[in-house]
């Protein structure tokens, strides 16, 4: 049950980013809700598997920047999600790394807020 809630939280956070940022887009008409939930699942899997590896490899940069490099790592994971979405033709697009970075900030903040509300 926890995985389903996490995927729904990711989906809600991605929806906020897609809605608020014009350079970060998802085509709901063509792809639909199941594809959007699939993207949220992909993001969750990448956060569990890839992000810890990236954190370990970039530990010196994280320490040097006092943790600010973690924001860049979140954007990299979201960029990988966009790339996988493009390869699988799921409909998530970004107009550049700047939009992906802003989307990653929004996704992180919304996920944190929703997890706090749900007491996770």
C-alpha positions in Angstrom: 0.0 0.0 0.0 2.9 2.4 0.7 4.1 2.1 -2.9 0.7 3.1 -4.3 0.6 6.1 -2.0 4.2 7.1 -3.0 3.3 6.8 -6.7 0.2 8.9 -6.2 2.3 11.5 -4.4 4.8 11.6 -7.2 1.9 11.9 -9.7 0.4 14.8 -7.8 3.8 16.5 -7.6 4.4 16.0 -11.3 0.9 17.3 -12.1 1.7 20.5 -10.2 5.0 21.0 -12.1 3.3 20.3 -15.5 0.5 22.7 -14.7 2.6 25.6 -13.4 5.6 25.4 -15.7 5.2 26.1 -19.4 8.5 24.5 -20.4 7.7 21.3 -18.6 4.8 19.5 -20.3 2.8 16.4 -20.5 0.2 15.6 -23.2 -2.8 14.4 -21.3 -5.0 14.2 -24.4 -2.7 11.8 -26.3 -1.1 9.8 -23.5 -3.7 9.8 -20.8 -3.7 9.1 -17.0 -2.2 5.6 -17.1 0.9 6.9 -18.9 1.2 9.7 -16.3 1.0 7.2 -13.5 3.6 5.2 -15.3 5.9 8.2 -15.4 5.3 8.7 -11.6 6.3 5.0 -11.1 9.4 5.5 -13.2 10.3 8.6 -11.1 9.8 6.6 -7.9 12.0 3.7 -9.1 14.8 6.1 -10.2 14.6 7.8 -6.8 15.0 4.5 -5.0 17.7 3.0 -7.3 19.6 5.7 -9.2 19.6 8.6 -6.7 21.5 6.9 -3.9 24.2 5.9 -6.4 24.5 9.5 -7.7 24.6 10.8 -4.2 27.4 8.5 -3.3 29.4 9.3 -6.5 28.9 13.1 -6.0 29.5 13.2 -2.2 32.5 15.5 -2.5 30.5 18.0 -4.5 27.6 17.7 -2.1 29.9 18.5 0.8 31.7 21.3 -1.0 28.4 23.0 -1.9 26.9 22.4 1.6 24.2 20.2 0.1 23.0 22.5 -2.7 24.3 20.0 -5.3 21.4 17.7 -4.2 19.1 20.1 -6.1 21.0 19.4 -9.2 20.9 15.6 -8.5 17.1 15.9 -8.2 17.0 17.6 -11.6 19.3 15.0 -13.1 16.9 12.2 -11.9 14.0 14.1 -13.4 15.9 14.6 -16.6 16.5 10.8 -16.8 12.7 10.3 -16.2 12.0 12.7 -19.1 14.4 10.8 -21.3 12.8 7.4 -20.4 9.4 9.0 -21.1 10.6 10.1 -24.5 12.0 6.7 -25.3 8.8 4.9 -24.3 6.6 7.7 -25.9 4.8 8.4 -22.7 4.4 12.2 -23.3 6.5 14.0 -20.7 8.7 16.7 -22.3 11.0 19.5 -21.1 12.3 22.4 -23.0 15.7 22.3 -21.4 17.6 21.6 -18.2 16.5 24.9 -16.7 12.8 23.9 -16.9 13.7 20.4 -15.6 15.5 22.0 -12.6 12.5 24.2 -11.8 10.2 21.2 -12.2 12.5 19.2 -9.8 12.3 21.9 -7.2 8.5 22.0 -7.5 8.2 18.2 -7.4 10.4 18.0 -4.3 8.5 20.7 -2.5 5.1 19.3 -3.3 6.2 15.7 -2.5 7.6 16.9 0.8 4.4 18.8 1.6 2.1 15.9 0.7 4.2 13.4 2.7 4.1 15.8 5.7 0.3 16.1 5.4 -0.1 12.3 5.2 2.3 11.8 8.1 4.8 9.7 6.2 
